[in-house]
């Protein structure tokens, strides 16, 4: 019995030192730094991969729009072609283009059975659009696509900002949980030391000491979980900020000022709404473009050709130019059904926009209720923490006097820890609800 008590005392003495040594080594292997919320948001908006991809989509839309400059600019082509033939018609045509026709070429025998005739043609051709209404509407639709992706980039930035704030608050909550649990572990270790002294004096039963030991192990496990949660939240922040993993962040206090949500309404000019409106307008131009394809198209064209019977010869020349009016009178109802399909797509997108706004209004109402509920919880939990702390103080005094059991003290300690955690949870819920309200009500200038 005495040997067991001595071994227990040695373990109680060495365990804190061993835990401190292990904690120091683990911390030394990880980078730790203090991070402000605004700094995290700024870094994420500059380096987050999703935002960079959104900006690339915006640049792609701009390049697609620049492609429509072809509706105004000419198209110029150069070609150099070598021919050889004994076809009577082509052989005589080559000589005409080379301007080398002689009287002997009209000999019927020569006309009907010409020798192999070569022609080397250098050709410059140009086409100039004059009036293409379908292309003009396509150009306007492409311009709306630029607006669409610009708004998508802005909304992606707002979304990443909200997520970074959310993860930052989770990290802050994880540190608060860790502080509460570390304080609880310190308290329960003090209780264990006092209980072990009384046990060695024969004033406490073995079962009571074992209950305290179980409580110590439980708190050590929860402290380890809290440490892991801190590392997990830090890793998520690193992902959002596009930084290497393994950096552990300490948070700073966050002050959102007065959280007045009653006057907040869902703005019509929110970036995602504007993006969908731009998409609807883009579809309207696509519909107009499809209908405009019924109209005739007017384009100018011109060719300048050089012909010679020798390689790299540029003797004879000629040009051809004109204006062409083309009209697709009937294409098997292809244009009609394409137009109908685009109209249906536009209608579908308009209804999706209204549905998104309705969902946004419902989410905003819920976020406002969550904010009020969390604010009420904070007040209640603050009082509960004070009351639990006072109850624990009274029980500890009575326990030292032998007037209450160990179980009573452990229950009081558990209750205090739970109330502190609930208080930290309420603060987290309040802040989280507020940043969500901000995210829902951001409007474009």
C-alpha positions as CSV (number, residue, x, y, z in Angstrom):
1,X,0.0,0.0,0.0
2,X,2.8,2.4,0.9
3,X,4.7,1.5,-2.2
4,X,1.6,2.3,-4.4
5,X,1.2,5.6,-2.7
6,X,4.9,6.5,-3.2
7,X,4.6,5.6,-6.9
8,X,1.5,7.7,-7.3
9,X,3.2,10.7,-5.8
10,X,6.2,10.3,-8.1
11,X,3.9,10.2,-11.1
12,X,2.0,13.3,-9.9
13,X,5.3,15.1,-9.6
14,X,6.9,14.1,-12.9
15,X,3.8,14.2,-15.2
16,X,3.5,18.0,-15.4
17,X,7.2,18.3,-16.2
18,X,7.0,15.7,-18.9
19,X,3.9,17.3,-20.4
20,X,5.6,20.7,-20.4
21,X,8.7,19.1,-22.2
22,X,6.5,17.5,-24.9
23,X,4.5,20.6,-25.4
24,X,7.7,22.7,-25.8
25,X,9.1,20.3,-28.4
26,X,5.9,20.2,-30.4
27,X,5.6,23.9,-30.4
28,X,9.2,24.3,-31.5
29,X,8.5,22.2,-34.6
30,X,5.6,24.5,-35.8
31,X,5.7,28.1,-36.9
32,X,3.5,30.3,-34.7
33,X,2.5,33.9,-35.5
34,X,-0.1,36.5,-34.6
35,X,-2.6,37.3,-37.3
36,X,-5.1,40.1,-37.5
37,X,-8.5,39.5,-39.2
38,X,-8.1,42.4,-41.7
39,X,-4.6,41.2,-42.5
40,X,-6.0,37.7,-43.2
41,X,-8.7,39.1,-45.4
42,X,-6.3,41.4,-47.3
43,X,-3.9,38.5,-48.0
44,X,-6.7,36.2,-49.1
45,X,-8.2,38.7,-51.5
46,X,-4.8,39.1,-53.1
47,X,-3.6,35.5,-53.3
48,X,-6.6,33.2,-53.1
49,X,-6.7,30.8,-56.0
50,X,-10.5,31.0,-56.5
51,X,-10.3,34.8,-56.9
52,X,-7.3,34.5,-59.3
53,X,-9.4,32.0,-61.4
54,X,-12.3,34.4,-61.4
55,X,-10.1,37.1,-62.7
56,X,-8.9,34.8,-65.4
57,X,-12.5,34.2,-66.5
58,X,-13.0,37.9,-66.6
59,X,-9.9,38.3,-68.9
60,X,-11.2,35.5,-71.1
61,X,-14.6,37.3,-71.5
62,X,-12.7,40.5,-72.5
63,X,-10.7,38.6,-75.2
64,X,-14.0,37.0,-76.4
65,X,-15.4,40.5,-76.7
66,X,-12.4,41.8,-78.6
67,X,-12.9,38.9,-81.1
68,X,-16.2,40.7,-82.2
69,X,-14.1,43.6,-83.5
70,X,-14.2,41.5,-86.7
71,X,-17.7,42.9,-87.4
72,X,-16.0,46.3,-88.3
73,X,-12.5,45.3,-89.4
74,X,-11.5,43.8,-92.7
75,X,-10.1,40.3,-93.1
76,X,-7.0,40.1,-95.4
77,X,-5.5,36.9,-96.8
78,X,-2.4,36.1,-98.8
79,X,-1.8,32.9,-100.7
80,X,0.7,31.5,-103.3
81,X,-0.5,28.6,-105.3
82,X,1.2,26.5,-108.0
83,X,-1.0,24.8,-110.7
84,X,-0.3,22.5,-113.6
85,X,-2.9,20.9,-116.0
86,X,-3.7,19.6,-119.4
87,X,-7.4,20.3,-119.1
88,X,-8.3,22.3,-122.2
89,X,-10.5,24.9,-120.3
90,X,-8.0,25.4,-117.5
91,X,-5.0,25.5,-119.7
92,X,-6.5,28.2,-121.9
93,X,-7.6,30.1,-118.8
94,X,-4.1,30.0,-117.3
95,X,-2.7,31.6,-120.4
96,X,-5.5,34.3,-120.3
97,X,-4.6,35.1,-116.7
98,X,-0.9,35.2,-117.6
99,X,-1.8,37.5,-120.5
100,X,0.3,35.4,-123.0
101,X,-2.4,34.4,-125.5
102,X,-1.1,34.2,-129.1
103,X,-2.8,33.5,-132.4
104,X,-1.4,30.0,-132.4
105,X,-3.3,29.2,-129.2
106,X,-6.6,29.3,-131.1
107,X,-5.6,26.3,-133.2
108,X,-8.3,23.7,-132.6
109,X,-5.8,21.0,-132.1
110,X,-4.0,23.1,-129.4
111,X,-7.3,24.0,-127.8
112,X,-8.5,20.4,-127.7
113,X,-5.2,18.8,-126.7
114,X,-3.0,21.3,-124.9
115,X,0.4,20.4,-123.5
116,X,0.8,20.6,-119.7
117,X,0.4,24.2,-118.7
118,X,1.6,25.7,-115.4
119,X,0.4,28.7,-113.5
120,X,1.9,30.3,-110.4
121,X,-0.6,32.5,-108.7
122,X,0.0,35.1,-106.0
123,X,-3.3,36.2,-104.4
124,X,-4.2,39.0,-102.0
125,X,-7.8,38.9,-100.9
126,X,-9.8,41.1,-98.5
127,X,-13.3,41.1,-97.1
128,X,-14.9,44.1,-95.4
129,X,-18.1,43.7,-93.4
130,X,-20.6,46.4,-94.1
131,X,-23.9,45.5,-92.5
132,X,-24.3,42.3,-90.3
133,X,-27.0,43.0,-87.7
134,X,-26.7,39.5,-86.1
135,X,-22.9,40.1,-85.5
136,X,-23.7,43.6,-84.0
137,X,-26.1,42.0,-81.4
138,X,-23.5,39.3,-80.7
139,X,-21.0,42.0,-79.9
140,X,-23.4,43.6,-77.4
141,X,-24.0,40.2,-75.8
142,X,-20.3,39.7,-75.5
143,X,-20.0,43.1,-73.7
144,X,-22.6,41.9,-71.2
145,X,-20.5,38.8,-70.6
146,X,-17.7,41.1,-69.5
147,X,-20.0,42.6,-66.9
148,X,-21.2,39.2,-65.8
149,X,-17.7,37.9,-65.1
150,X,-16.7,41.2,-63.4
151,X,-19.6,40.9,-61.0
152,X,-18.7,37.2,-60.5
153,X,-15.2,38.2,-59.6
154,X,-16.5,40.8,-57.1
155,X,-18.9,38.2,-55.5
156,X,-16.2,35.6,-55.3
157,X,-14.0,38.1,-53.5
158,X,-16.9,38.9,-51.1
159,X,-17.5,35.2,-50.6
160,X,-13.8,34.5,-49.8
161,X,-13.8,37.5,-47.5
162,X,-16.8,36.0,-45.6
163,X,-15.2,32.6,-45.4
164,X,-11.9,33.9,-44.1
165,X,-13.7,35.9,-41.4
166,X,-15.7,32.8,-40.5
167,X,-12.6,30.6,-40.2
168,X,-10.8,33.3,-38.3
169,X,-13.7,33.4,-35.8
170,X,-13.5,29.6,-35.6
171,X,-9.8,29.8,-34.8
172,X,-10.5,32.5,-32.2
173,X,-13.2,30.2,-30.6
174,X,-10.8,27.3,-30.7
175,X,-8.2,29.4,-28.7
176,X,-10.9,30.4,-26.2
177,X,-11.9,26.7,-25.8
178,X,-8.3,25.9,-25.3
179,X,-7.9,28.6,-22.6
180,X,-11.0,27.4,-20.8
181,X,-9.9,23.7,-20.9
182,X,-6.3,24.6,-19.8
183,X,-7.7,26.5,-16.9
184,X,-10.0,23.6,-16.0
185,X,-7.1,21.2,-16.3
186,X,-5.1,23.4,-13.9
187,X,-8.0,23.4,-11.4
188,X,-8.6,19.7,-11.6
189,X,-4.9,19.0,-11.1
190,X,-5.0,21.2,-8.0
191,X,-8.0,19.2,-6.8
192,X,-6.1,15.9,-7.6
193,X,-3.1,17.1,-5.6
194,X,-5.3,18.0,-2.6
195,X,-7.3,14.8,-2.9
196,X,-4.1,12.7,-3.1
197,X,-2.7,14.3,0.0
198,X,-5.9,13.5,1.9
199,X,-5.8,10.0,0.5
200,X,-2.3,9.4,1.8
201,X,-3.5,10.7,5.2
202,X,-6.3,8.1,5.1
203,X,-9.0,10.8,5.0
204,X,-10.3,10.0,1.5
205,X,-11.5,6.8,-0.1
206,X,-9.7,5.3,-3.1
207,X,-12.8,5.6,-5.3
208,X,-12.9,9.3,-4.8
209,X,-9.3,9.7,-5.8
210,X,-9.9,7.5,-8.9
211,X,-12.8,9.8,-9.9
212,X,-10.5,12.8,-9.8
213,X,-7.9,10.8,-11.9
214,X,-10.5,10.1,-14.5
215,X,-11.4,13.7,-14.6
216,X,-7.8,14.7,-15.1
217,X,-7.5,12.2,-18.0
218,X,-10.7,13.5,-19.6
219,X,-9.5,17.1,-19.4
220,X,-6.1,16.2,-20.9
221,X,-7.9,14.5,-23.8
222,X,-10.1,17.5,-24.4
223,X,-7.1,19.8,-24.3
224,X,-5.4,17.7,-27.0
225,X,-8.6,18.0,-29.1
226,X,-8.6,21.8,-28.6
227,X,-5.0,21.9,-29.8
228,X,-5.8,19.9,-32.9
229,X,-8.8,22.2,-33.6
230,X,-6.4,25.2,-33.5
231,X,-4.1,23.6,-36.0
232,X,-7.0,22.6,-38.3
233,X,-8.4,26.2,-38.3
234,X,-4.9,27.6,-39.0
235,X,-4.5,25.2,-41.9
236,X,-7.8,26.3,-43.4
237,X,-6.6,29.9,-43.1
238,X,-3.4,29.0,-44.9
239,X,-5.5,27.4,-47.7
240,X,-7.5,30.6,-48.2
241,X,-4.4,32.8,-48.1
242,X,-2.5,30.4,-50.4
243,X,0.3,29.9,-47.9
244,X,2.2,26.8,-46.8
245,X,0.7,24.5,-44.2
246,X,2.0,24.2,-40.7
247,X,1.7,27.8,-39.6
248,X,-0.2,28.2,-36.3
249,X,-2.0,31.5,-35.9
250,X,-2.8,33.4,-32.7
251,X,-5.8,35.7,-33.1
252,X,-6.4,39.2,-31.9
253,X,-9.6,40.6,-30.5
254,X,-12.3,41.4,-33.1
255,X,-14.5,44.5,-32.7
256,X,-17.5,44.8,-35.1
257,X,-18.9,47.8,-33.4
258,X,-22.6,48.2,-32.9
259,X,-24.4,45.2,-34.5
260,X,-27.6,46.9,-35.7
261,X,-29.3,44.5,-38.1
262,X,-32.9,45.7,-38.1
263,X,-32.2,48.3,-40.9
264,X,-30.3,45.8,-43.1
265,X,-32.2,44.8,-46.2
266,X,-31.4,42.6,-49.2
267,X,-29.9,45.0,-51.8
268,X,-31.0,44.7,-55.4
269,X,-27.5,45.7,-56.5
270,X,-25.7,42.8,-54.9
271,X,-22.9,41.5,-57.1
272,X,-24.4,38.0,-57.7
273,X,-27.8,39.6,-58.6
274,X,-26.1,42.0,-61.0
275,X,-24.2,39.1,-62.5
276,X,-27.4,37.2,-63.2
277,X,-29.1,40.4,-64.6
278,X,-26.2,40.8,-67.0
279,X,-26.6,37.2,-68.0
280,X,-30.3,37.8,-68.7
281,X,-29.4,40.9,-70.8
282,X,-26.8,38.9,-72.6
283,X,-29.4,36.3,-73.6
284,X,-31.7,39.1,-74.8
285,X,-29.0,40.2,-77.3
286,X,-28.4,36.6,-78.3
287,X,-32.1,36.3,-79.1
288,X,-32.0,39.5,-81.1
289,X,-28.9,38.2,-82.9
290,X,-30.7,35.0,-83.8
291,X,-33.7,36.9,-85.1
292,X,-31.5,39.3,-87.0
293,X,-30.0,36.3,-88.9
294,X,-33.2,36.4,-91.0
295,X,-32.0,39.7,-92.4
296,X,-29.7,39.9,-95.4
297,X,-26.0,40.5,-94.9
298,X,-23.9,43.0,-96.9
299,X,-20.2,42.6,-97.3
300,X,-17.5,44.0,-99.6
301,X,-14.7,41.9,-101.1
302,X,-11.7,42.3,-103.3
303,X,-9.0,40.2,-104.8
304,X,-5.7,41.2,-106.4
305,X,-3.9,38.4,-108.3
306,X,-0.5,38.0,-110.0
307,X,0.0,35.1,-112.5
308,X,3.1,33.8,-114.2
309,X,4.2,30.6,-115.9
310,X,7.5,30.6,-114.0
311,X,8.2,30.0,-110.3
312,X,8.4,33.3,-108.4
313,X,7.2,35.2,-111.5
314,X,4.9,38.1,-111.0
315,X,4.2,39.3,-114.6
316,X,0.5,39.5,-115.2
317,X,-1.9,41.1,-112.7
318,X,-5.6,41.7,-112.2
319,X,-8.1,42.5,-109.6
320,X,-11.7,41.7,-108.7
321,X,-13.8,43.7,-106.3
322,X,-17.5,44.0,-105.5
323,X,-20.2,44.1,-102.9
324,X,-22.3,41.0,-102.0
325,X,-25.7,40.9,-100.5
326,X,-26.5,37.4,-99.1
327,X,-29.7,36.2,-97.6
328,X,-30.5,32.9,-95.9
329,X,-34.1,32.7,-96.9
330,X,-34.8,29.3,-95.3
331,X,-32.6,27.0,-93.2
332,X,-35.1,24.2,-92.3
333,X,-36.5,26.1,-89.2
334,X,-33.1,25.9,-87.6
335,X,-33.1,29.6,-86.8
336,X,-36.6,29.5,-85.5
337,X,-36.0,26.7,-83.0
338,X,-32.6,28.2,-82.0
339,X,-34.4,31.5,-81.2
340,X,-37.1,29.7,-79.2
341,X,-34.4,27.8,-77.2
342,X,-32.6,31.1,-76.3
343,X,-35.9,32.6,-75.2
344,X,-36.5,29.7,-72.9
345,X,-33.0,29.9,-71.5
346,X,-33.5,33.6,-70.8
347,X,-36.8,32.9,-69.0
348,X,-35.2,30.2,-66.9
349,X,-32.4,32.5,-65.9
350,X,-34.9,35.2,-64.9
351,X,-36.8,32.8,-62.7
352,X,-33.6,31.6,-61.1
353,X,-32.7,35.2,-60.3
354,X,-36.1,35.7,-58.5
355,X,-35.6,32.4,-56.7
356,X,-32.1,33.5,-55.6
357,X,-33.5,36.8,-54.2
358,X,-36.2,34.9,-52.3
359,X,-33.7,32.6,-50.8
360,X,-31.5,35.5,-49.9
361,X,-34.4,37.3,-48.1
362,X,-35.1,34.1,-46.1
363,X,-31.5,33.7,-45.2
364,X,-31.2,37.3,-44.1
365,X,-34.3,36.9,-41.8
366,X,-32.8,33.8,-40.2
367,X,-29.4,35.5,-39.7
368,X,-31.1,38.4,-38.0
369,X,-33.0,36.0,-35.6
370,X,-29.7,34.1,-35.0
371,X,-28.0,37.4,-34.1
372,X,-30.7,38.3,-31.6
373,X,-30.7,34.8,-30.1
374,X,-26.9,34.9,-29.7
375,X,-27.0,38.3,-28.1
376,X,-29.5,37.0,-25.5
377,X,-27.4,33.9,-24.9
378,X,-24.3,36.1,-24.2
379,X,-26.2,37.9,-21.4
380,X,-27.5,34.7,-20.0
381,X,-24.2,32.9,-20.1
382,X,-22.3,35.7,-18.5
383,X,-24.6,35.5,-15.5
384,X,-24.3,31.7,-15.5
385,X,-20.5,31.9,-15.5
386,X,-20.5,34.2,-12.5
387,X,-23.0,32.0,-10.6
388,X,-21.1,28.8,-11.4
389,X,-17.8,30.4,-10.3
390,X,-19.3,31.4,-7.0
391,X,-20.8,28.0,-6.5
392,X,-17.4,26.3,-7.2
393,X,-15.7,28.7,-4.8
394,X,-18.1,27.8,-2.0
395,X,-17.9,24.1,-2.6
396,X,-14.1,24.1,-2.7
397,X,-14.0,25.8,0.7
398,X,-16.4,23.3,2.1
399,X,-14.5,20.4,0.5
400,X,-11.3,21.5,2.2
401,X,-13.2,21.4,5.4
402,X,-14.5,17.9,4.6
403,X,-18.1,19.0,4.4
404,X,-18.8,17.9,0.7
405,X,-17.7,15.0,-1.4
406,X,-15.2,15.0,-4.2
407,X,-18.0,14.3,-6.7
408,X,-19.7,17.6,-5.7
409,X,-16.5,19.5,-6.4
410,X,-15.9,17.7,-9.7
411,X,-19.5,18.4,-10.8
412,X,-19.1,22.1,-9.9
413,X,-15.9,22.3,-11.9
414,X,-17.5,20.7,-14.9
415,X,-20.4,23.0,-14.7
416,X,-18.2,26.1,-14.6
417,X,-16.2,24.8,-17.7
418,X,-19.4,24.1,-19.5
419,X,-20.8,27.6,-18.8
420,X,-17.6,29.3,-19.9
421,X,-17.6,27.2,-23.1
422,X,-21.2,28.1,-23.7
423,X,-20.4,31.8,-23.2
424,X,-17.5,31.6,-25.8
425,X,-19.9,29.7,-28.1
426,X,-22.5,32.4,-27.8
427,X,-19.9,35.1,-28.7
428,X,-18.8,33.1,-31.7
429,X,-22.4,32.6,-32.9
430,X,-23.1,36.4,-32.5
431,X,-20.0,37.3,-34.5
432,X,-20.6,34.6,-37.1
433,X,-24.2,35.8,-37.6
434,X,-23.1,39.3,-38.0
435,X,-20.5,38.6,-40.7
436,X,-23.1,36.5,-42.5
437,X,-25.5,39.5,-42.4
438,X,-22.8,41.7,-43.8
439,X,-22.1,39.2,-46.6
440,X,-25.8,39.0,-47.5
441,X,-26.3,42.7,-47.6
442,X,-23.2,43.9,-49.5
443,X,-24.3,46.1,-52.4
444,X,-22.5,47.5,-55.4
445,X,-21.8,51.3,-55.5
